[in-house]
Amino acid sequence: MQLNDKWQGLCWPMMDFLRCVTAALIYFAISITAVAKYSDGASKAAGVFGFFATIVFAIDFYLIFNDVAKFLKQGDSADETTANKAEEENSDSDSD
């Protein structure tokens, strides 16, 4: 659908990060509920698979966090570079 081209104002790496965090929290909460509340074998198996999914989402969370950190650092360095160029252009001092 190429939504990233249609909605340019959203920070897509951050949206992916938030999706991953919420999925991990939801799976963790449901897994704890399945294991604690129900005592049959199917609920225990569902809880174990839910904990496994939580671990997978946590790994994805960590990897995405590294990408978002790099993305935000690039934005900061670009802002600093343009600010430094603007200061140099607006400077009134003569070096000659």
C-alpha positions in Angstrom: 0.0 0.0 0.0 3.1 2.3 0.3 1.6 4.2 3.2 5.0 5.7 4.0 4.8 7.6 0.7 1.3 8.8 1.4 1.8 9.9 5.0 5.2 11.5 5.1 4.6 13.3 8.4 4.8 10.1 10.5 8.0 8.8 11.9 7.7 5.2 10.6 10.6 3.7 12.6 9.0 5.1 15.8 5.6 3.7 14.7 7.1 0.2 14.2 8.8 0.5 17.6 5.5 1.3 19.4 3.8 -1.5 17.6 6.4 -3.9 18.8 6.3 -2.7 22.4 2.5 -2.9 22.6 2.4 -6.4 21.1 5.0 -7.6 23.6 3.1 -6.2 26.5 -0.2 -7.6 25.3 1.2 -11.1 24.7 2.9 -11.1 28.1 -0.3 -10.1 29.9 -2.4 -12.6 28.1 0.1 -15.4 28.7 0.2 -14.7 32.4 -3.6 -14.7 32.5 -3.7 -18.0 30.6 -1.2 -19.7 32.9 -2.6 -18.3 36.2 -6.3 -18.5 35.7 -6.8 -21.8 33.8 -5.4 -25.2 34.8 -6.0 -27.3 31.7 -3.2 -28.4 29.4 -4.3 -26.2 26.5 -4.2 -23.1 28.5 -0.7 -24.0 29.8 0.4 -24.6 26.2 -1.1 -21.3 25.1 0.7 -19.5 27.9 4.1 -21.1 26.9 3.6 -20.1 23.3 2.5 -16.6 24.4 5.8 -16.3 26.5 7.7 -17.4 23.4 6.0 -14.8 21.3 6.8 -12.2 24.0 10.5 -13.1 23.7 10.4 -12.8 19.9 8.7 -9.4 20.2 11.2 -8.3 22.8 14.1 -9.2 20.4 12.4 -7.3 17.6 11.9 -4.4 20.1 15.6 -4.4 20.8 16.6 -4.5 17.1 14.1 -1.7 16.2 15.3 0.4 19.1 18.8 0.3 17.7 17.5 1.4 14.3 15.4 4.2 15.8 18.4 5.4 17.8 20.5 5.6 14.7 17.7 7.3 12.8 17.3 9.9 15.5 21.1 10.5 15.7 21.1 11.2 12.0 18.4 13.7 12.4 20.2 15.5 15.2 23.5 15.6 13.2 21.7 17.0 10.2 20.0 19.7 12.3 23.4 20.6 13.9 25.0 20.8 10.4 22.3 23.2 9.1 22.4 25.3 12.2 26.2 25.6 11.9 25.9 26.6 8.2 23.2 29.2 9.1 25.5 30.6 11.8 28.4 30.9 9.4 26.3 32.6 6.8 24.8 35.1 9.3 28.0 36.0 10.9 29.0 39.7 10.6 32.6 39.4 11.5 35.3 39.8 8.9 38.2 37.4 9.1 40.4 39.4 6.8 
